[in-house]
Amino acid sequence: EDFTLPNGVTWWNFLNIRAPSKIFINIMGIVQGHMEPVEVGLDGPWAALFAQAYSLGNATAKRLLFGDCAECLRNALPYGRPGMRNSGNGKVGLLLCDPDQAPWPQAYSEYCTASGPRDASGAVL
């Protein structure tokens, strides 16, 4: 729910990342907006796990990011829902993309393999 950046800009950035492993999350927290990382830091541990998963090959870190367990990302953090500001394409609050497993949620899998620049609605530029 960041009001500092234009609505949809982080989704646009996500769509333009060509790496096969990536995560989009519109975090909904105690402190919302661009100050959340400084004041609360909900995303910090998850960013560290992503680095551990891909730079160190840490399988536990990867499971916590992409798995479906109580302490896994999809169940541990509150994220945006359809219609909320900054949800991807107006509907995606969380999208987990990794070539070793099925995207989650499956309904948005097309956005994991999108290539090339796209606008905020997901249309190819």
Secondary structure as GFF3:
##gff-version 3
##sequence-region A 1 125
A	DSSP	alpha_helix	9	15	.	.	.	ID=ss1
A	DSSP	beta_strand	22	25	.	.	.	ID=ss2
A	DSSP	alpha_helix	36	39	.	.	.	ID=ss3
A	DSSP	alpha_helix	44	55	.	.	.	ID=ss4
A	DSSP	alpha_helix	59	66	.	.	.	ID=ss5
A	DSSP	alpha_helix	73	76	.	.	.	ID=ss6
A	DSSP	beta_strand	94	97	.	.	.	ID=ss7
A	DSSP	three_ten_helix	106	111	.	.	.	ID=ss8
###
